[in-house]
Amino acid sequence: MLAFAATPIALALFVYWPIRIGVYGVQLFRTGGADGRGAGHVTAWIFYAFVLWALVLLVVGVRTIHGWTWGRALAGVAYATGITAVLAVVVSLLYAF
């Protein structure tokens, strides 16, 4: 179920990222490059839409498989997502120093 819910992320890799690389080129991979201004924020929000789509599919999948209510499925996915986000922030802060 997690693999099916991650399909929008895979779709973003094959559709969204090649377009973004085509527009920004090597500047995409540099700090303070051309993607760091207004249009870069717009394209970042487009990727966040793919992530949101994946999270919605995950909530629907958890609800369907476990037979939970919408609130319980949303709380379970939010809890797991929160743990993942905290771990990502901690690891990024550790590698920043």
C-alpha positions as CSV (number, residue, x, y, z in Angstrom):
1,M,0.0,0.0,0.0
2,L,2.9,2.4,0.7
3,A,4.3,1.7,-2.7
4,F,1.0,2.5,-4.3
5,A,0.6,5.7,-2.2
6,A,4.1,6.8,-3.3
7,T,3.2,6.7,-7.0
8,P,2.8,10.5,-7.2
9,I,6.4,10.9,-6.0
10,A,7.5,8.5,-8.7
11,L,5.4,10.5,-11.2
12,A,7.1,13.7,-10.1
13,L,10.5,12.2,-10.7
14,F,9.6,11.3,-14.3
15,V,7.5,14.4,-15.2
16,Y,8.2,17.3,-12.8
17,W,12.0,17.0,-12.3
18,P,13.0,16.8,-16.0
19,I,11.0,19.9,-16.8
20,R,12.6,21.7,-13.8
21,I,16.1,20.6,-14.8
22,G,15.3,21.7,-18.4
23,V,14.3,25.2,-17.2
24,Y,17.0,25.8,-14.6
25,G,19.8,23.6,-15.9
26,V,22.8,23.4,-13.5
27,Q,21.6,26.4,-11.5
28,L,19.1,24.0,-9.9
29,F,21.9,22.2,-8.0
30,R,23.7,25.3,-6.8
31,T,22.9,27.2,-3.6
32,G,21.5,30.6,-4.4
33,G,20.9,29.6,-8.1
34,A,18.2,30.9,-10.4
35,D,15.6,28.6,-8.8
36,G,15.9,30.4,-5.4
37,R,13.7,33.3,-6.3
38,G,10.0,33.6,-7.1
39,A,9.6,31.0,-9.9
40,G,11.6,28.6,-7.8
41,H,9.1,28.9,-5.0
42,V,6.3,28.2,-7.4
43,T,7.9,25.1,-8.7
44,A,8.6,23.9,-5.1
45,W,5.0,24.3,-4.3
46,I,4.1,22.2,-7.3
47,F,6.3,19.4,-5.9
48,Y,4.6,19.8,-2.5
49,A,1.3,19.2,-4.3
50,F,2.7,15.8,-5.4
51,V,3.7,15.0,-1.8
52,L,0.2,16.0,-0.6
53,W,-1.3,13.8,-3.2
54,A,0.8,10.9,-1.9
55,L,-0.2,11.6,1.7
56,V,-3.9,11.6,0.7
57,L,-3.5,8.3,-1.0
58,L,-1.8,6.9,2.1
59,V,-4.7,8.0,4.3
60,V,-7.2,6.4,2.0
61,G,-5.2,3.2,1.9
62,V,-4.8,3.0,5.7
63,R,-8.5,3.6,6.1
64,T,-9.4,1.0,3.6
65,I,-7.0,-1.7,4.8
66,H,-7.6,-1.3,8.5
67,G,-11.2,-0.3,8.3
68,W,-10.5,2.8,10.5
69,T,-12.5,6.0,10.5
70,W,-11.3,9.0,8.6
71,G,-10.1,10.7,11.7
72,R,-8.1,7.7,13.0
73,A,-6.5,7.1,9.6
74,L,-5.6,10.7,9.3
75,A,-4.1,10.8,12.8
76,G,-2.1,7.6,12.2
77,V,-0.6,9.0,9.0
78,A,0.0,12.4,10.5
79,Y,1.8,10.8,13.5
80,A,4.1,8.7,11.2
81,T,4.7,11.7,8.9
82,G,5.6,13.8,11.9
83,I,8.1,11.3,13.1
84,T,9.6,11.2,9.7
85,A,9.8,15.0,9.4
86,V,11.4,15.3,12.8
87,L,14.1,12.8,11.9
88,A,14.7,14.6,8.6
89,V,15.2,17.9,10.4
90,V,17.5,16.4,13.0
91,V,19.7,14.6,10.4
92,S,19.9,17.8,8.3
93,L,21.0,19.8,11.3
94,L,23.6,17.2,12.2
95,Y,25.1,17.3,8.7
96,A,25.0,21.1,8.6
97,F,27.8,21.3,11.2
